[in-house]
């Protein structure tokens, strides 16, 4: 009998086959309050972080962009509002999140393809996109190396990936950050989303995600060149960038 491969679900170790359904259940639960909780947990900073990601992309007019783990479409909408005739695809593995994103796209008068798909098996041709973006989604993926490999495949030569994700905060701030993360965030989840457990998982998922240097190495293993990262808010989050040549 072959042993099942294990992966993290927060601090728990589970079989790889179990992770996607468990993550789906988390986001089905939080979808309706996702934007509210993002604003509360980051004190609105997530909008600033996404703006910095977009500005650092330096995208030309008519660029083809794939936004993976798009969630409620914040990043896709902000990209669309750059008015550069971008061809943007909003994707997420979770239909509940896609539906929340579609509501916001309609409210903003934006027409954009919204596709439910797995980042580890993207339904797009090779060498197509000028840019792939992921904001706060990579840490929830079962096989991050497979997702990065798929992103590399669909990128056109000269294309880039930009990953905005929680990372490792500067050491002097860790005790305070842990207190906020493990004590306050789940309580906010209970109070405003009626779901303490999902926010416990989301906090734990940050701690088991590769840190800045580890993610850089993982990207390089999948073939990305000129890799770099930019710490934001003392390393609470980081933007990783890599190119396909």
GIRAHU-V37609 format. One record per backbone hydrogen bond with DSSP energy under -0.5 kcal/mol. NH is the residue of the N-H (numbers start at 1). CO is the residue of the C=O. E is the energy in kcal/mol with one decimal. If there is no record, write none. Layout:
BEGIN
nh->(NH NH)
co->(CO CO)
e->(E E)
END
This chain:
BEGIN
nh->(7 9 12 14 14 16 18 19 19 20 22 23 24 25 26 27 28 29 30 31 33 34 34 37 38 39 40 41 42 43 44 45 47 48 49 50 51 52 53 54 55 56 57 57 58 58 62 63 65 65 66 67 67 68 68 70 70 73 77 78 79 80 81 82 83 87 88 89 90 91 91 92 95 98 99 100 101 102 103 104 105 106 107 108 109 110 112 113 115 115 117 117 121 124 127 128 128 129 130 131 132 133 134 135 136 136 140 141 144 147 148 149 150 151 152 153 154 155 156 158 159 160 161 162 163 164 164 165 165 167 169 170 173 174 177 178 179 180 181 182 183 184 184 185 186 187 188 189 190 191 192 193 193 194 195 199 200 201 202 203 204 205 206 206 207 208 209 209 215 216 217 218 219 220 221 222 222 223 224 225 228 230 232 235 236 236 237 238 239 240 240 241 242 243 244 245)
co->(14 12 9 7 12 5 15 15 16 16 18 19 20 21 22 23 24 25 26 27 30 30 31 33 34 35 36 37 38 39 39 42 44 44 45 46 47 48 49 50 51 52 53 54 54 55 84 60 63 87 131 65 89 66 133 67 91 70 73 74 75 76 77 79 80 63 86 65 113 67 89 115 93 94 95 96 97 98 99 100 101 102 103 104 106 105 110 88 90 113 92 115 118 122 153 125 154 154 64 64 160 66 162 68 134 164 137 138 142 143 144 145 146 147 148 149 150 151 129 244 156 130 242 132 240 134 162 163 238 236 167 234 170 171 173 174 175 176 177 178 179 179 180 180 181 183 184 185 186 187 188 188 189 190 189 195 196 197 198 199 200 201 202 203 203 204 205 206 211 212 213 214 215 216 217 218 219 220 219 243 241 239 237 232 232 233 232 165 230 163 238 228 161 225 159 243)
e->(-2.9 -2.7 -1.6 -2.6 -0.6 -2.5 -1.6 -0.8 -0.7 -0.7 -1.7 -3.0 -2.5 -2.0 -1.9 -2.3 -2.3 -1.7 -1.9 -1.5 -1.3 -0.6 -1.1 -2.7 -2.3 -2.2 -2.2 -3.2 -2.1 -0.8 -1.1 -1.8 -1.2 -0.7 -2.6 -2.0 -1.8 -2.3 -2.0 -2.3 -2.4 -2.3 -0.8 -0.8 -0.7 -0.7 -3.2 -1.2 -0.6 -3.2 -2.3 -0.5 -2.8 -0.8 -2.8 -0.5 -3.4 -1.9 -2.7 -2.3 -2.5 -2.1 -1.9 -1.6 -1.5 -2.7 -0.8 -2.1 -2.6 -2.5 -0.6 -1.7 -0.6 -1.9 -2.5 -1.6 -2.4 -2.5 -1.7 -1.4 -2.3 -2.5 -2.3 -1.7 -1.5 -2.9 -0.6 -0.6 -2.9 -0.5 -1.2 -0.7 -2.0 -1.0 -2.6 -0.6 -2.1 -2.6 -1.9 -1.7 -2.2 -2.6 -2.1 -0.7 -0.5 -3.5 -1.3 -1.7 -0.7 -2.1 -2.5 -2.0 -2.4 -2.4 -2.1 -1.9 -2.0 -1.3 -3.2 -4.4 -3.0 -1.8 -2.5 -2.6 -2.8 -3.2 -0.6 -0.6 -2.1 -2.2 -0.7 -2.7 -1.8 -1.7 -2.4 -2.9 -2.0 -2.2 -2.9 -2.9 -1.6 -0.9 -0.9 -1.9 -0.6 -0.6 -2.4 -2.4 -2.2 -2.5 -3.0 -0.6 -1.5 -0.6 -2.1 -0.8 -1.5 -2.2 -2.2 -1.7 -2.4 -2.9 -0.9 -0.6 -1.1 -1.4 -0.5 -0.6 -2.7 -1.8 -2.2 -2.1 -2.3 -2.2 -2.1 -0.9 -0.7 -1.5 -1.8 -2.6 -2.1 -2.1 -2.7 -0.6 -0.6 -1.6 -1.6 -2.4 -2.4 -2.7 -0.6 -2.8 -1.6 -2.5 -2.4 -0.5)
END
